[in-house]
Amino acid sequence: MTAPILQIKGVTKRFGGLTANSDISFDVAPREILSVIGPNGAGKSTLFKQIAGFINPTVGEVLFKGDRISGLPPHKVARLGVVRTFQETTIFRSMTVRENVIVAHHLRSKASLLGFFFGSGQARADEADFARSADDIIDFLGLQSIRNEMASNLPQGHLRALGMAIGLATHPEVILLDEPFAGMNHDETMRMVALVRRLRDERGLTVLLVEHDMPAVMKISDRIVCINFGEKIAEGTPSEIQANPRVIEAYLGSEDAAIGM
């Protein structure tokens, strides 16, 4: 049996008297697409922040390929290969799409800051490598027609794709997508679903996503974890989740509208 690439083990997060996550555990297999769902305020984003290193668990730990990553700062977690994208894409709006993707590569630069300032040989080699990689990512995501477009001019769907490109620039093994389909119409959502599948199928990535669009979640996920009031209440395949009484109850009993049935 293949060892999990990511393990969430008994993760609890308290903020004073508020428990945002309570004893959450699950494993993620290599090249799996796993979605975390739950009603608003269930604790999904808090869990994602702990996996990516933005906040530390009060109790429990997160393991990546068997090594503990909880407690490490986000840039070190990202360097190891676990990278989170955001609900509001972090971009330089005064730069083009291509420039944004090139800048995102600097997390893995070999040259020092001084090297880039003085134009050292290593810095020049890094810049050439980053440019080649940026063009590859742009081509992979089908963004060739907008590579020179200013980020400030992009519609929502392209902004989400740019956010994904920025994440890919760090060469992750696990990518955490925070509401990748938010604000999209049906056609844009289906294009993004196809892109996420390609991340797994063609790039070999493991994908975790938090998402409210239940039809998209049911279409794309290998497995789903559902949390409510900070606790994991269900884990299974999309069909198992759709039939789970606790999930149906968490979504106010509205099976068809809420959980994609």
C-alpha positions as CSV (number, residue, x, y, z in Angstrom):
1,M,0.0,0.0,0.0
2,T,1.3,3.4,-1.0
3,A,2.3,5.6,2.0
4,P,0.3,8.8,2.3
5,I,2.0,12.0,1.1
6,L,0.2,14.1,3.7
7,Q,-1.1,13.2,7.1
8,I,-3.3,15.4,9.4
9,K,-3.1,13.9,12.8
10,G,-5.4,15.0,15.6
11,V,-5.2,18.6,14.6
12,T,-6.9,21.0,17.1
13,K,-6.8,24.8,17.0
14,R,-8.1,27.0,19.8
15,F,-8.3,30.7,19.7
16,G,-8.9,31.6,23.4
17,G,-12.2,29.9,24.3
18,L,-13.1,29.2,20.7
19,T,-12.2,25.8,19.2
20,A,-12.0,26.2,15.4
21,N,-10.7,22.7,14.7
22,S,-11.2,19.7,17.0
23,D,-9.1,16.5,16.7
24,I,-9.2,16.3,12.9
25,S,-7.3,13.4,11.3
26,F,-7.1,12.1,7.7
27,D,-4.5,11.0,5.2
28,V,-4.0,12.1,1.6
29,A,-2.6,9.7,-0.9
30,P,-0.1,10.8,-3.6
31,R,-1.8,12.1,-6.7
32,E,-5.2,12.2,-5.0
33,I,-7.7,15.0,-5.4
34,L,-9.3,15.5,-1.9
35,S,-11.8,18.1,-1.1
36,V,-12.6,19.6,2.3
37,I,-16.2,20.8,2.5
38,G,-18.5,22.1,5.2
39,P,-21.0,24.9,5.9
40,N,-19.7,28.5,6.4
41,G,-17.8,28.8,9.6
42,A,-17.1,25.1,9.8
43,G,-13.3,25.6,10.2
44,K,-12.1,24.7,6.7
45,S,-9.9,27.7,6.1
46,T,-8.4,27.4,9.6
47,L,-7.4,23.8,8.8
48,F,-5.9,24.8,5.4
49,K,-3.8,27.5,7.2
50,Q,-2.4,24.9,9.6
51,I,-1.5,22.6,6.8
52,A,0.3,25.4,4.9
53,G,2.1,26.7,8.0
54,F,0.3,30.1,8.4
55,I,-0.9,29.1,11.9
56,N,0.3,26.4,14.2
57,P,-2.0,23.7,15.7
58,T,-2.7,23.9,19.4
59,V,-2.6,20.1,19.5
60,G,-1.7,17.6,16.8
61,E,0.6,17.7,13.8
62,V,0.8,17.8,10.0
63,L,3.2,15.4,8.3
64,F,4.5,15.7,4.7
65,K,6.1,12.5,3.5
66,G,6.5,11.3,7.1
67,D,8.2,14.5,8.4
68,R,6.5,17.0,10.6
69,I,5.9,20.4,8.9
70,S,3.5,21.9,11.4
71,G,5.4,24.6,13.3
72,L,7.5,25.6,10.2
73,P,6.9,29.0,8.6
74,P,4.9,29.1,5.3
75,H,7.9,29.8,3.1
76,K,9.7,26.7,4.5
77,V,6.6,24.5,4.0
78,A,6.4,25.8,0.4
79,R,10.1,25.1,-0.2
80,L,9.5,21.5,0.9
81,G,6.6,21.2,-1.6
82,V,3.3,22.1,0.1
83,V,1.9,25.3,-1.4
84,R,-1.3,27.1,-0.8
85,T,-3.2,29.4,-3.2
86,F,-5.6,32.0,-1.9
87,Q,-9.2,33.1,-2.2
88,E,-8.0,36.5,-3.2
89,T,-5.1,35.9,-5.6
90,T,-1.8,37.4,-4.5
91,I,-0.6,39.1,-7.6
92,F,1.2,42.2,-8.7
93,R,-1.5,44.0,-10.6
94,S,0.9,46.4,-12.3
95,M,2.8,43.5,-13.9
96,T,1.9,41.3,-16.8
97,V,0.8,37.6,-16.4
98,R,4.2,36.4,-17.4
99,E,6.0,38.8,-15.1
100,N,3.9,37.6,-12.2
101,V,4.8,34.0,-12.9
102,I,8.5,34.8,-13.2
103,V,8.6,36.7,-9.9
104,A,6.8,33.7,-8.2
105,H,9.8,31.5,-9.0
106,H,12.2,33.4,-6.7
107,L,11.1,31.2,-3.8
108,R,13.5,28.6,-5.2
109,S,16.3,30.8,-6.5
110,K,19.9,29.7,-5.9
111,A,21.4,33.1,-6.1
112,S,21.4,35.5,-3.1
113,L,19.7,38.8,-3.0
114,L,23.0,40.5,-3.5
115,G,23.6,38.3,-6.5
116,F,20.4,39.5,-8.1
117,F,21.3,43.1,-7.3
118,F,24.8,42.8,-8.9
119,G,23.8,40.5,-11.7
120,S,25.9,37.5,-10.8
121,G,26.3,34.5,-13.1
122,Q,24.1,32.4,-10.8
123,A,21.4,35.2,-10.8
124,R,21.5,35.3,-14.6
125,A,21.2,31.6,-14.8
126,D,18.2,31.7,-12.3
127,E,16.4,34.4,-14.3
128,A,16.8,32.4,-17.6
129,D,15.5,29.2,-15.9
130,F,12.6,31.1,-14.3
131,A,11.6,32.6,-17.7
132,R,11.7,29.2,-19.4
133,S,9.6,27.6,-16.5
134,A,7.1,30.5,-16.6
135,D,6.5,30.1,-20.3
136,D,6.0,26.3,-19.8
137,I,3.5,26.9,-17.0
138,I,1.6,29.6,-19.1
139,D,1.5,27.2,-22.0
140,F,0.3,24.3,-19.8
141,L,-2.5,26.4,-18.3
142,G,-3.6,27.7,-21.7
143,L,-2.8,31.3,-20.9
144,Q,-0.7,32.1,-24.0
145,S,-3.2,34.6,-25.3
146,I,-2.9,36.7,-22.1
147,R,0.8,36.3,-21.2
148,N,1.5,40.0,-21.8
149,E,-1.8,41.3,-20.4
150,M,-1.7,43.4,-17.3
151,A,-3.0,41.4,-14.3
152,S,-5.2,44.4,-13.3
153,N,-7.2,43.8,-16.5
154,L,-8.0,40.1,-16.0
155,P,-11.5,38.7,-15.4
156,Q,-12.2,36.4,-12.5
157,G,-11.5,33.2,-14.3
158,H,-8.1,34.3,-15.6
159,L,-7.2,35.6,-12.2
160,R,-7.9,32.2,-10.7
161,A,-5.7,30.6,-13.4
162,L,-3.0,33.1,-12.7
163,G,-3.1,32.2,-9.0
164,M,-2.7,28.6,-10.0
165,A,0.3,29.5,-12.2
166,I,1.9,31.4,-9.3
167,G,1.5,28.3,-7.2
168,L,3.0,26.0,-9.9
169,A,6.0,28.3,-10.1
170,T,7.2,27.0,-6.7
171,H,7.3,23.4,-8.1
172,P,5.0,22.0,-5.5
173,E,4.2,18.3,-4.8
174,V,1.0,19.2,-2.9
175,I,-1.1,22.2,-3.9
176,L,-3.8,23.6,-1.7
177,L,-6.5,25.4,-3.6
178,D,-8.7,27.7,-1.5
179,E,-12.1,28.1,-3.3
180,P,-10.7,27.8,-6.8
181,F,-14.2,28.0,-8.4
182,A,-15.5,31.0,-6.4
183,G,-17.1,33.8,-8.5
184,M,-17.1,31.8,-11.7
185,N,-19.9,31.0,-14.1
186,H,-20.6,27.4,-15.2
187,D,-18.3,27.4,-18.2
188,E,-15.4,29.0,-16.3
189,T,-15.9,26.4,-13.5
190,M,-15.8,23.5,-15.9
191,R,-12.6,24.8,-17.5
192,M,-11.0,25.2,-14.0
193,V,-12.2,21.6,-13.1
194,A,-10.4,20.4,-16.2
195,L,-7.2,22.3,-15.2
196,V,-7.2,20.9,-11.7
197,R,-7.5,17.4,-13.1
198,R,-4.6,18.1,-15.4
199,L,-2.5,19.2,-12.5
200,R,-2.9,15.6,-11.1
201,D,-2.9,13.7,-14.4
202,E,-0.1,15.5,-16.3
203,R,2.0,17.1,-13.5
204,G,1.6,14.4,-10.9
205,L,0.4,16.7,-8.2
206,T,-1.6,15.9,-5.1
207,V,-4.5,18.4,-4.8
208,L,-6.4,19.5,-1.7
209,L,-9.2,22.0,-2.2
210,V,-11.7,23.9,0.0
211,E,-14.7,24.7,-2.1
212,H,-18.4,25.7,-1.7
213,D,-19.4,24.7,-5.3
214,M,-20.8,21.2,-4.5
215,P,-21.5,20.0,-8.0
216,A,-17.9,20.9,-9.0
217,V,-16.6,19.1,-5.8
218,M,-18.6,16.0,-6.5
219,K,-17.3,16.0,-10.1
220,I,-13.6,16.4,-9.4
221,S,-12.9,14.7,-6.1
222,D,-11.5,11.2,-5.5
223,R,-12.4,11.6,-1.8
224,I,-14.1,14.2,0.4
225,V,-13.7,15.2,4.0
226,C,-16.6,17.0,5.6
227,I,-16.2,19.1,8.7
228,N,-18.9,20.9,10.7
229,F,-18.4,23.1,13.8
230,G,-14.7,22.3,13.7
231,E,-15.1,18.5,13.8
232,K,-14.7,15.9,11.0
233,I,-18.1,14.3,10.5
234,A,-17.5,12.3,7.4
235,E,-14.9,11.0,5.0
236,G,-15.4,9.0,1.8
237,T,-16.1,9.0,-1.9
238,P,-18.4,11.6,-3.4
239,S,-21.3,9.0,-3.5
240,E,-20.7,8.1,0.1
241,I,-20.6,11.7,1.2
242,Q,-23.9,12.5,-0.7
243,A,-25.6,9.6,1.1
244,N,-24.2,10.4,4.6
245,P,-26.9,11.4,7.0
246,R,-24.6,13.6,9.1
247,V,-23.5,15.5,6.0
248,I,-27.1,16.0,4.9
249,E,-28.0,17.3,8.3
250,A,-25.0,19.7,8.3
251,Y,-26.3,21.1,5.1
252,L,-29.8,21.7,6.6
253,G,-31.2,18.6,4.9
254,S,-31.2,20.2,1.4
255,E,-29.5,17.3,-0.5
256,D,-30.1,18.5,-4.0
257,A,-29.1,22.1,-3.7
258,A,-26.4,21.8,-1.0
259,I,-24.4,18.7,-1.7
260,G,-24.8,18.2,-5.4
261,M,-27.4,15.4,-5.4
